Amino acid sequence: MGFAPEFYFKEGCFISEWLNNDVDPAVSIARARVEPGQTTRWHRLKDVTERYLILAGQGLAEVGKEEAHQLGPGDAIVIPPGSRQRIQNIGDGDLVFLAICTPRFTPECYEWVDD
């Protein structure tokens, strides 16, 4: 079974679902891609912990009211449930990372946050 095709999500990034189904409701894994100079919209996941694991590029992640975290390949950040979040691509190439959610991501857990 191959990976799902990439699609543009109105948050401001491209997503490919790698694992997200009822067979394993404990976790979901998606590959996200943010183009150079782009920042995703503020959002939060209700009752879901999310982790970003950076595969390529340079990013600046903002979580809750914490100071921004600069991230590069091999870096990870944990985003607690209900925390507002966004990430900016601060490099010259694509920022690519895995978004690992527990329990799994569903559209019902996604909430936009005003700037």
N, C-alpha and C positions, 0 to 999 in steps of 0.2 A: 504494500500500500504506500503510495507516494504522498508528499505533502500537498496540502490544498493550495490552489492558485492564490497569488497575492491580490488583495483588493485595497482600494483607497478607503480609509475611514475618515469621516468628517472631523474627527479629533485633530487631524493634521498629520497622519502617518499612514503607511502601508502595512497591512497585516496579512500573515499567512498562518492559519490555524494548523498546528502540528499535532496536537492532541487535545481534544475537547469533545467528550461524548458521555453518554449515560453509563457506559461500561465501567468507567473509572471516574466517578463524581468527585473524588478527593482532590484532583489536580487537573489543571489545563496548562498547555504550553503553546504559546504563539510566538512567531518571529515577527518583530516590528522593525520598520525601516523609516527613518526620518531623513529627509533630504537636507543638504547643507543650508544653513541659515534659517531653518524652520524651527518653530516651537509648537509643541502640542498644546491643545486647550486645557485649561484647568478642569480636572474631573476628580471623582473619587469612586471607590468600589465599596458598596455597602456589604458588610459581613464577610469580606474577602481580603486575605493578605496577598499582596503582589510582590514579586521580586523581579528586578531587572538584572539580567546578566549580560554585560556588554560583550559583543562578539567582534565588532569593528567600529572604528570612528571615535570621535570625542564628543561627549555630552555634558550638559550641565543639568542635573536633576534637582528639582525643588519638591520637597515633601513637607506638608504641614507648614509650620512657622519656623522650621529649621533653616540654617544657612544653606545655600545651594551647595551641592556636592559635584565636583568635577570628576567624570568617570571616563575610563578608557578600556581597551580590550582586557578581559579577565576580571574587571571590577564588577561588584554586585552591590545592590542597595535593596533593603527591605522596606516596603511601604505598608504600614499597619492599616487594618480595615478602617474605612471612613476618612482617611487622611487625604486632603486635597493634594494633587500631584500634577506635575507636567515635566517635560524634558525638552531641552533645546539642543540642536546639533550645532556645536561650536567649531567643527572641523571643516576641512575642504571636501571630504568625501562623505558618502552616506554613513549615518549612525545606524548600526544594526545591533539589535539585542533580543534576547528571549524575555518574554513576559510570562512568568510562572505564577499561577494563581492557585491558592488553596482556601476553601474548596474551589472547584472549577469555576471559571468565568461563565456567566450567563448574562444576556442583555438586561435582565431585571435588576442586576446589582450595579449597573452603570449609572452614574449621576453626573450631570454637568454642574460645575461650580462657577459662579460669576467671578469675573476678574477682580 
